[in-house]
Structure formats: structure tokens, C-alpha cells
Amino acid sequence: MNRHNWLIVLIFISLTGCGIKSDHGDGKTVFRYNESAGITSLDPVFARNQANIWAVNQLFNGLVQLDSNMSIRPCIAEKWNISEDGKTYTFNLRRDVFFHDNSCFAEGKGRAVNAGDFEYSLKRLVDPSIASPGAWVLGYVETKDGVPLIGAKADSTLVIHLKKPFPPFLGMLGMQYCSVLPKEALDKYGTDFRNNPVGTGPFRFGMWKEGVKLVLLKNENYFEYDQNNRLPYLDAVSVSFIIDKQSAFLEFVKGNLDFMSGLDASYKDELLTPSGNLNSKYESVINMSTQPYLNTEYLGILMDTSSLLMKDNPLRDVRVRKAINMGFDRSKMIRYLRNGIGEPGNQGIIPKGMPGYDVDANYGYTFNPEKAKQLLNEAGFSSAKPMPPITLSTNASYLDLCQFIQSELTKLGIEIKIDVSPPATLRENIAQSRIPFFRGSWIADYPDAENYLSLFFSENHTPAGPNYTKYSSGDFDRLFMETSAIISDSIRVGAYSKLDGMMMVDSPVIILFYDQVLRFTRKNISGLGSNPMNLLVLKQVKKENGND
């Protein structure tokens, strides 16, 4: 079957739902997973959330990449050099990397990637007219007349100049925001590049019917090898968009999906035992893997007192924020609502497993209802003068957790109203500072605690950056800037812990728990692996043909 006909088969698959098998009679293998949150763009500069990141990661590459241990490895840059002062990065690129075939190129044949492509792509990331949520990534790059000092010294040499030393920078270049893309495709498609992505990744774009199916096809010219075998092994990836997670789970159990990640209240007791192990009835058909996840789940509070949303809001008072922090039992929440999956969030924003996590940190935020009541009294609230209701915004996946917190806080006299929105709507409202109290999470973008602390740096106020609470502290900002330039890992990590404590004293967030990567695959899937950022990497995945 030629490539054109194979694409027709895939399009047919994409329009006929999830009920497909891996054996198509011609040996072609399709890896199928569901994305209930939906995908909003296939343009890397908008890879802000996990749903977009997973898809973009199959289509694009950057200068460097992270392995399963979060170590920085070569990708399109085969080697690099950092100057003695830590401010100049010189990358030497591979010469055998080609963009996907596309009509934007002469004769439709993808051309070789060069340093100029990276210069274009990275400068596009900070173009104000693009309004990328990832523009902050290049905040440490030196500029001249407002233009980042990123230049192609030769076809295979890229040079980036920083304002000052910043050790996490190399890891940040592994983020999907920093992927390389061709100017020809942007010239041809413009803003519609989101629907017509052209990259260098192990898979190329097939088709996307929003809300129905995304199909990615094997890139026959991919540059990476595994034990002398050209990657990827799969012929295609098919992504469905079933919103209801219980329905998606049933499709997985029936064998119509190959992979599922995470835990949802609708099926957790069916799939897992109370102690968090795989239910024995599924052991013959499903594999389960778990490991610490660099993901902190929290409740965020808008700290912008100039916002009309915060006028007369009790959350303006730090004593109320601290009372909420002490007002519910995180261990009980994890045990009963998550079947023991996760670590109670009794420390700061830096998650367990990330250097800078302070196991001995004690902000007094363990379950302490008596102290919480005392703080509320000090803030002027009591049974005689009850606190006005507070609205907590979340999505359906976290409704059970929010209802648990609601129930616990009611005992303290704190009335919580819960507003449930679709995930994409919630994300947009948080990014635009439209809600004062929200359920959020932060998955590490790169393996350094600076990534978590950047959520509270004033220059990163949303929408320019990821400071969604709009927290501001001059003392925090000064130490943050000083710490980011420290070369010594041990000294920098100690300062990170101090910054974490400074922020937690002000309580712009209520930490819920530190998550665990939880992955389920059908027995005929191999090579998927896992990593602390739960990044979906499909280039080494194999799938046996036939019914499982």
C-alpha cells in the first residue's frame, strides 16, 4: 500500500471512532490514546499545557532533549559549548536533519535544517505579535534594540548570548516552545500553521478534525536511531477527544485505546485497589507503571489587590489564606480520593524528587483546625460575623477533591462555592486573571526548581509569563534574580529552598499534593517508558500486531 492510500486508510480510521484494531492486514501499527482536555494548537509556541505538549513533542524537535532521568542530551544540536563566564552558548548542529515533506517547500520535499531556522524560530517565540505564553523562556537572553542576540554564525552553528549566567538555560531549550520550524511554512500558512504543522519530529502531520481525531504519520526520514534501527517503530498515532473520562476508560479496557495516563474519580476504584495497586482482574491485559512526578497540584489565589475581583474578597487577608492551608487533612484526601497515589502537599511548591524540595520545611500548614479557627477569628470572622462565600473554580476531573476541601472548610465556617468549567476554559480564565481562586497544577518544564519559583517572580505576571497568582514581593524578586545566576548547584538549591519558604509564608497558593506518574498500557505495547515530567515520547514505542 503506497503512502497516499495509507493516509486515506488513516483518515477513514480517524472518522470512525476508537473501535479499531492494531492489525490492518498490511502490518501497519497505529498507537491510540485519548486527550479529554482537547488540543488547542499544534504550533510549538502555544505548547502551554500537557495536551498540546504531548502532540507537539511528536511533531517537532529542539536543540536538546531530556532523557528519562531528566538529563540533558543532544538532539538537533550534536554538541555545544558554554563560555567561561556562562553567558555565551554555541551550538553545533547535525547536518542530517530534514523538515517534513510539505508543499511549502520546492517540489514538496523537506529541506535540511540550519542554524538560521533556529534563529528564526526562537526570535518568533518572543515576537509580541505572536503573544506566545512561552516568551518568558528567553527572558535571560541579551537583546539589542529589543531583538534577542541569537544568531546563525554558519549553517551549522548557532550562538545565543545571555544577559548574565543562568545555569538552567540549557535545560529550558529542551522545552517544546523552543522547537525549530521552517519560515516557508509560516509564510504559507500564517496563523493557520496551528492546523498545518511542519517540523522535524518522528511523526508528521496527517489530519486533525478538532474535537474528533488527530492523526500523525510516521516520518520515514527521521534522523534518530535505536540500536541501528531508524525510529520511529510505529506507523501512525491516532488521538481521540472523548471528553468523558469514564467513557475513555471503557474504551481502553475494551482494547480500543492503547495507553492511558493518570487517575480519575470515575474509574479509580475499578482500576486500582485501595492501596493503589492494579486490580487483579486487569493484570493479564494491562501493564501499570508509576514513579514520582514533578507535578505540584495546588489552589491558586489572585494576589492582585487592584483587581475588582479581589475587592472585599476575604482571600486578601493572609490569615484567611493560612487558615485554608491548615483547614483540611491532605493525607486523608490522598488516601480516600486517590487510592494512595500522590504525596500530601505539606511543604512548598517545589515537588518531591526535585532538588530544592525541603522535606524538613515546616510552614505550619499541616492539618490544624484549631489554629485555623484562631486565624479566622484574628481576621475578624466568627459565627457572629461569618465570612462571605468564596468561589473556587475547577474542572470536572478535580471536582471530588474540591468537594472534599469544601466539606472540610465548612466545619471552620468557610463557605466554598464550586464553579466547574471545561479544562480549556479554566486554563484561559486563569491565564487572563478572570477568576480569584482556582485549582491549578504545575508540571516541570525543565529539571530545575527555578521553574517552579518562576511562578512567583513579578516579571512573569500573566499573560506575559506563568505567574498566574500575580504574586509580587520585592524581597522574593531580589533573591530570585541573585539565585538564578549562581553557578554552584548546591548553593543554588539551598537558595531555592529559602525562596520557597518566603513565598509560602505569604500563601498565594495552597499546596494539595505532589503527584505520581501513573501509566497504563495494553500488554502488546512496549518501549513507552516513563519520566518524572510525564512527557509522552512515542518514537521508541513498539506495538505487536493482532488483537490483544
N, C-alpha and C positions, 0 to 999 in steps of 0.2 A: 504494500500500500504506500503510495507516494505521500509526501508531506502535505500537499494540498488536500487530498482525500482524508488523511488522518485528522487534519484540522476540522473538516466537515463532521467527522465522527465525534470529535470533542465538542463541537458546538451542539450537535444533537444531544450528547450526554448532558451538556450544561442546561438544556431546556427541558429535560425530562426528569428532573428531581434527583434525589440522592440515591434512589434504588438502582444502583449499578454494581456490577461485579468487576473484580480486577482482571478477569480473563476475558479478553475481547476476541479470542480466537487467532489473533495475529501476534501474540506475545507482548502487546503494549500494556504498560502498567500506569495506572492513574492513582495518585495519592490524594485522598479525600478528607477534608476537615471542614468544620463549620465555624463561622465567625458571627456569633449572635449580636455583637456590638455594631456590626457593619463596618465597611471601609469607606472613608470619605474622599481619599485621593491616593493615586499611585505615583504622585510626584514626591521624590525624597524630601524636598524642603518642607513638606507638610506631614512628615512621619512623626507626629507628636504623640500618638497613642499606640498601644500594643497591636491593635488590629491593623493599622496602617504599616507599622514597623515590620510585622511578620510578612506581609505581602511584598513590601519594598525590598526586604532582605533577599528575596528570591530573584529579584529583577536587576539589582544593582550591586556594585562593589565600590569600595573606597581605597584609600592609600594603604590602610592597615586593617586588621581584623582581630577579634578576640577569640581565643580558643576556649575549650570547655572549662578551663581553670581560670579564665579571665586574664590570661597572659596575652600581651600584645604580640601579634605575629604579622609577617609580611602579607600583603595582598597584591594590589597592583604595584605598590612600591616594593621592590625586591630588597632594598636596603635603604638606610638613612643615616644621617649624621647630625648631631646636635652640638652647636658651638660650645666652647668652654664657659661662656657667660650665660648659657642656657636660653639665648634669645633668637638664635637663627637655626632653623630646621631645613636641611637639604635632603630631598628625596630623589632616589634614582629609580625610575620606573621600568617595569618589564616592557619588552617590545612586542610581545606576542598576545596582547590583549586587544580584542576587537569588539566594537559595539554590535548589538544585534542587527541583523539584516532588516532594513526598513526603507520605504520609498523616499524617505528624506535624503538618502544618500544616492550618489550617482549609480545607476543601474541597480539600485535597491540592495547593494552589497555593503554590509557594515565595514567601516574603516578602522584602522588601528588607533588606539587611544594614545594621546600625547599629553605632555605637561600643560599645554595650552588649554586642554579640556578641563583639567583640574583648576587652573586659574579662573576660567570662565565659570565653572560650577560653584566654586567657593565664593567668588565675588557675587554671583547671583543670589547666594544664600542670604547675604546682608543687604541686598537691594531693597530700599524702602518700599518700592512699588510692588514688590512681591509679598511683603508683610509676612515673612516666614516666622513661625513660632520658634524656629531653631537659630535665628540670627545671633542670639546670645552666645552660641558656641564659639564664635570668632571674636568675642569681646576682648580677648587678650592679644589679638593681632594688631601690630602697629599700623597706623594709617598715615597717608599723605594726601592732603586736600580732600579728606573724607573717604579716600579709597584705600582698602586694605593692601598692605605691602605683601602681596602674594604674586610671584612671577615665575614664568617659564624661562629658565636660563638656557635651556635647549629642549629639543623634542622630548628627551627622556629625563630631564632634570627640573624639579620644582623646588623653589625656595620660598619659605614663609618666615617673616620677621615678627617677633613678639615685642610688645612694649616693655616687658620685664620677664624674668624667668617664671615659668609656670609648669611644674612637673606633670600635672595631669593632662596637659595639652595633647600629647601623643595618643593617649587612650581616647580622648574626645574625637579625634579624627576617625575613629572606628565607628562613630555613630552614623546612622543611615542618613541624617541630614547632610553629611559630607560626601555623599556618593557622587561619582562622576557621571555626567550626561553630555550628549553632543549638542552644540549650538544649532546644528542643522535641524534637529528635531524641534527645538523651541521656536526656531524661525518658521517652521512649517505648521506646527500645531498651536503655538501660543499658549493661552491658558488651558486649552484642551489637551495639553500634554498629560494632565492628570488621567485622561482616558486613553492615551496613546503613549505609554512609557517606552523609552528606548534606553537600555542600559547595557551592562556587560555581564550580568549575573548568570547563574546556572540555568535559569529559566527565562524565556522570553514571553512577551505578551501574546495571548491568544484572543480572548474576548472577555468583556465584562458587561453584564446586564445587571445594573445596580439593584441590590435587594434580592437578586435571584441567584446568580452564579458568576464566579470569576474563574477563568481557565488560563493557566500558564503552560507553555510548551517547552520541552527540553531544548536547551541551547546546544546544538551539535558542535559548536566551536568554542565551548567553554575552556578556559586556559588552565584550570586546576586538575590535578591527577591524584588518585588514591591508589598506591601500590601499582603504579604504571597503568592504571585504568583511568581513562578520561571520565571526569564527572560531568553531569550527574548520572545516576543509575536509572532514575525514574524517567518515564516518557512525558508525564504531564502532572500538573497539580490542579485539582478541582476544589474550589472553595464555595460552600453554600452559605446562605444567610438566614438560617432558621432562627427567628427571634426567641422563641420559647425554648429555654434550655432543657426542660424535661423532654420535649419532642426531639431535640438534638441527641439527647442521651439515648432515647429509644432507638434512633437511627443507628447510633454507634453499637448498641447491644445487638441489633439485628445484622450487623456487619456491613451496613451501608455507608459508614464512615470508618476511617482507619485510625483516627487519632482524636483524643480529647484531652484538654488541659484544664486543671483547676477543679473546684468543687462548688456545687450549687445546692441550696437547701432542698430543691425539688427532688433530688435523687441521691443525696449523700448517704442516707440510711439504707438505701437499696444497694449501693455500690460498696460501702465501707462498713466495717464493724464499728462498734462504739469506741474501740481502741485505735481506730484509724488504719486497720489492715483491710486488704481486699477481701470482699465476701467470697467464701469458698465456692459458691455456685458459679463464679466467673473465672476461677483460676485456670480452667482448661482453654479458655478462648481469649483472655485478656492478660496483658502484662502491665504491671504498675511500677512506677519508679518515683522516688521522692528525694529531695535534698534541700538544704537551706536556700532560701530565695531572697535575693537582695531587693525586697519589696516591703515597704512600710505602709500599712493601712492606717488611716487617721481620719479625724474630723477636723476640718479647717474652719477658721473664723476670720472673716474680713476685718482687718485691723485699721482700715482707712476711716478714721473718725469724721472726715469731711463728707463721706458718702451719706446720702439721705437714708440709705438702707440701715445705717447704724445709729441714726438719730433716736435717742431714748431706748436703744437696744441694751438689755442687761449685759450682753456679752462684751460691752465696752469695759466693764469692770473686771480687772484681773482676778479679783476674789471669786467672782462667779465662774470664770474660766477654770480656776483651780478647783473649785467645788465640783464641777462637772468631771474633771480629771480624777477626782477621788470618789466619785459617786457611783461607780459600777465595778463589778468584780470581773476583771478580764480573764482570769483563769477559769471561772465558771462559764463565761461566754465561749471560750475556746473548747472547753470540754463537751458542752452540750450542743452548741450550734455548729461546730466544725469538726466534731469527732476527734478532737485532739490534734488536728492539723494546724500548726502555727505556734508561735511563741507569744505569750502575753506581752503587750507593749508597755512595760513598766519603766523603760528607760527613755531615751530620746528619739530623734528622727532617724539617726544612723542605725541601720538594722544589724541584727546578729549576723556575724560572718564577714562584716566589712570592717577593716582596720579603722579604729576610732570609736567603735561601739564600746561603751563603758559598762561592763557587767556590774560594777560596784556603784554606778550612779544612783543617787537617791534624791529625787526631787519631791518626795513625799506624796507621790501620785498613785501609790497602791491603794487598794480599796479601803476607805476610811470614812464611813458615812457620818460619824460623829464630828470629825474635823470638817467635813464638807458642810454640815449644818451650821457649824460655828462661823465658817467663812461667809455663808449666806446671810447670817444674822449681822455680821460686821458690815456687809454690803447693804444692809437696810431692808432685807427681805425676811418675812416670817409668816406664820399662819395668819397673823393680824394684817399683814401687808404682803400679800402674795406677789410673786414675780409675774410679770406679764408673760404670756406664752412665747416660746421660741420655735421657729420653724427650721427643721433640719431637712435638707434636700439630699436625695439619694436616687439610685436606680433600683430596679426590682431585685437584682442579684444580692443586694445588701439590705433588703428590707427587714429580714429576720434579725440581723444584728442591730439595726436601728430601733426596731421594736423592743428588743431586749433592753437597750440603753434607755429608751423611753419609759419602760416599765420601772426600771431601777431608779431613775431620776425622779419619777413621780412620788416615790417614797420620801424624797427630800423636799418636796414642794415645788419642783421644777417641772412645769408643763411643757412637753415637747410635742409639736405637731410635725408630722412627717409628710413631705411632698415628694412624690415619686415621678421621675422623668425618664424618658429613654436615655441610654448612655451618651449618645452623640449630643443630645440637647443639654444634658447635665454638664458635659465637658465644655461646651460652648458658653454656657451661662457662667461657669466658674472662670473661664478664661477672660470673659468680659466683665467680671466683677458684678454680676447681676443678682447674686444670692449671698446672704451674710453668713450662712452656716451650712456646711456641706460635707459629705463623705467623699474623701479623696484617697489616692494612693500614689506612691512614687516608686517606680522601678528604676534601678540604677541604669544610667545611660553609658557610663564608663566606670571602671573599677577604682574609684577614689571617693572618699567621703565628702570631698568638696562638692560633688554633685548634689548631695542631699542638703548641705548647708547653703548652697546657692539659691535654694528655695526661699531664703530669708534675707538675701542681700538686696539692699534698696534699689540698686541699678537694674535689678531683674524684675521689677514690678510688672505684672501682666498688663497689657498684652505683649510688651517688649521682651519678657522673659518668663520664667516659671514661678515667680513669687506670687502665687495665687492668693495668699492671705494679705498681700501688700504690707507685710510687717516691715517696720523701719526702726533701726536703732543705730545711732552714731557709733557707740562702743562696739557693737557687733560688726558693723561695716569696716571699722578701722582694723580690728583684729583679723577679720576675714581677708582683707587685702594684704595684710602683712603675712598671714599664714600661707596664702596661695603661692607666694614666691619662695618659700622655704624649700631648699633642695633636700635636706635630710628627711627621710621618710619617718624616722622615729620621732623627731622633734615636731614634724608637721602633724602626725597623728595625735600627739599629746595636745596640740593646739586645737585640733578638730574637736576633741572631747570637751575642751573648755568652751568652745563656741556652741556646741550642742547644749551644754548646761545653761549658758547665757540666754539662749532662745527659749528653753523650756521654762525658765523662771517667769518669763513673760506670757507663756502659754498661748501662742497663736494657734496651736494645734493640740488636739487630744489624741495621743497615740493609742490605737486599738490593738494591733498585733503585728508581729513580723511574720510574714507568710512563708510557706514552703512550696517549692516547685512540686507539682503533682501531675504526673503524665500517665495517660492510659493509651495503650496501642493494642491493636489486634495482633494475634500471635504470628501472623505472616509478615509482620513489619520488623525490619532490623536496621541498625545503623542510625537511628534517630538521636540517641544520646540525650544529654541534659546539660544544663549550665545554670549558674546562680542568677542569671538575668532572665531566664525562661525565654531566650531568643530562639525562634524557630529556624533551624538550619536543616534544609532538606537535601543538600547536594550529595550527601553520602548515604541517604536512605535507600534501602532495597525493599522490594515487595515481591513475595512469591506469587506466581500466577495461580489461578484456581480459587475455588471457594474455600473460605476458612471456617 
